[in-house]
Amino acid sequence: MESNARTETSNPIALSRLAGLCAVGYVLTALLGLSGALGGNLYFSDAPANDVLAWIGQNGQLISLSIFLTGLATTLLYGGLIVLLVHLTRAHGLLPVLAYLGLAITVVTTWTEAGMIYAMVDLAARGGADAGVLALFTLGKTMQFTDGIGVALAIGGSSVLALRAGVLPPWSTWYGMIVAAFFVIADAFRIFGLGLVGPLGVLLAFAWILIVGVTLLARPVRASRASKLAAVAAAC
């Protein structure tokens, strides 16, 4: 009875729009960081060591601010999207757990990367050895693409749940599953030197997040679908 009461009193329209705002806000924040407005971004480039050191020395505070905003947006906005999307499906069982696990992997990875970048900026500001600064830069650059399994679990799991519940259009959920599959195999591609798969995966994920956000804002889940969601939850 208590569970049914919670289901009936929740407002799926408001939650859908909140999830949509989280998605759009996350993409806009990410694009702000990639645009160079916060000191630029050399993590997706093959800039020589001297250029990297000069960039860190000239933009240390902005670099730290940028990764802080990235961590905050990943935690609150991307995290909010995944949690609310799974909640809207009313699903229980293994798939929601996997989606939340994937989200946790991404959040932990992002804040670990932030710690490395904070250390890089601090070492450069204190006149530390160039080799140490460059090593931390390389670690931070590598961390950009180490959460592939986490992204795959979060996007793939929530897409399957949304397809079952009818929360999103089928084509967008299938696209989410394709993005998840891409992230699963992206690490293997990078091992064989296909460096473009990292940035390509980021763009594919951003596109899915933006599609989901706009969809939930324009076509929020309505209370009339509660019976279908409840049936899906029971099946999961």
N, C-alpha and C positions, 0 to 999 in steps of 0.2 A: 504493500500500500504506500509506504513512504517513497519507494522508488517511482511508482506511478505518479505520485504527487509532484515529485521533482520534475518529471518529464512534462507534465501538463502545465506547470507554472513557468517553465523556461520560455523565453521569447525567441523563436528561431529566426525571425526577421531581423531583430536587433543583433543577435549573435552573428548572423550572416554578414551584415553590414560592417560589424566590428572586424570580422575576419578579413573582409575585403579591404578595409582601411589599413589593416596591418600589412597585407600583401603589397598594396600600392605604396605605402609608406616605406616598406623595406626596399623595394626596387628603386625608389627615388633616392633614398639614402645611399644605397650602393652605387648608383650612377654618379652621385655627388662625389664620392670618394674616387671613383675611376676617372672622373672628368679632369682631375688635376686642380680642382678648386681648393683642396686642402694640401697644397705642397707638391702635388704630382704623385705619380705612382710608377716606380721602376720595377715592380715585382713581376710584371708581365713582359719585361724587355730583356735584352741581352746587352745592356749598357756595360762599357768597360769599367774596371775597378775604380779608376780615378773619378769618373763621372758619378759612380755610386757614392763614393766617399764625400764628394763635393755636395751632392744632393742631401745626404744625411746631415752634413755640417750646417747647411744653409736652412734646412726645413725641419729641424729636430722636433720642435714643439708641434708643428702642424702634422708631422708624421704620427706622433703620439696621440694627438687629438683624433686623427683619422681612424686609427685602429681602435681607439676607445669607442667612437661612434659606431664602428663596424660591430664590435662586440655587443654594444647595447642594442643595436638594431637586430642583430641575430637573435639575441635572447628574448627581447620583448615583442618584436614585430614578426620575424620569421617564426619564432616559437609560438607567438599568439596565433598565427595563421594555422599552423599544424595542429595545435591543441584544439582550437575552435572547430576546425574542419572535421577532425575525428569526433569531437563532441556532437556535432550536428548530425553525424551518421547514427548516433545512439548505439554504436557497436561495442561489443565486449569480446574478450577472448584474446587470441594470440596476435592478430593483426594490429590492433591499437597499441599493444605493448611494443611491437616491433617499430611502429611509427614513432612512438615516444623515445625508444632507445636510439633510433637514428637521429632524432632531434637532439638528444643529450650528447651524442658523439660530436655533432657539429658545434654545439655551444661550447663544449669543453675544448675542442680543437681550436676554436676561434680565440678563446681567452688564453690558451697556452701560447698561441701565436702572438697575442698581444703582449704577454710577458716577455717573450723573446725580443720583440720590437722595442719595448720600453728599455730593456737592457742594452740593446744596440745603440739607441739614442743617448742613453746615459754614458755609455763607454766612450762614444765619440765626443760628447761634451766635455768629458774629463781628460781628453787627450790620450785615450787608450791606443793600443797598438792597432794599426790598420788591419792586420790579419785577423784580429779578434772581432773588429767591427764588421768586416766582410763575412766572417764565419756566421755571425748572428744574422746578417742580412740574408745569407744563403738559407739558413734555417727558417727564417720568416717567409722567404719566397717559397720554400718547399712546403711549408705548412698551408699555403694557399690551396693546395690540391690533395691534402691527405685525408679529407673527410668524405671521400667519394662514397664509401659504404654507408656512412651516416645519411648523406643526402639521398642515396638510393632507397634506404629503408623508410625514411620520412616521406619522400614524395611518392614512392611506389606503394607503400602501405596505405597512405591516405587516399591515393587515387583509386585503389581497389575498393576501399570502403565507400568512397563517394560514388563509384560506379554501381555498387550493390544497392546503395540507398537512394540513388537517383538525385543526389544533392547537386551534382554537376552534370553538364551535358556529356554524353558518352565519349565524344571525340576528344574532349579535354582530358578525361581520365585516361584514355588510351595513350594520349600524348604524354601524360605524366608517367605512365609505365614505360614508355620508350625512353624517356629521360632517365628514369631509374636504371634501366638496363644499360644505357650508355655509361653511367657512372660506375656500374659494376665492372665493366671491361676497360674503363679508361686507364686504370693503373697499369694493366698489362700493356696497353698501347704505349704508355710513357716509358716503360721498361725497354721497349724496343725503339725508343728515340723519337716517337711521334709526339713532339712537344705541344702541338697545336690542340690536342684533345682537351687539355686543361681549360684554356680560355673558351673553347667551343662548348664544353660542358657547362661552364658558368653562364654563358649566353642562353643555352637551352633551358637551364633551370630558372633564370630570370624571366624568360618568356612564359614558362608554365606558371610561375608565381603571379605574374602580371595578368595572365588570362584568367586564373582562378579569382584573383582580386576583383577584376572588372565584372566577371560573371556573378560573383556573390553580391556585388553592389547593385548591379542592374537586375538580377533575378534571384533575390534572396529566398532561402528555404522558408516555406510558409507552413503555418500550423495545419493546413489541410492535408499535408503529407505525413502527419505524425503517425498515423496508423501503419503506413508503409515503412517508416523508419523503425518503428517498434518491432515489426516483423523481421526486418533485417538484423536488428540487434539480437533478437532471439536466435536467429540462424547462425550468427557469428559466435 
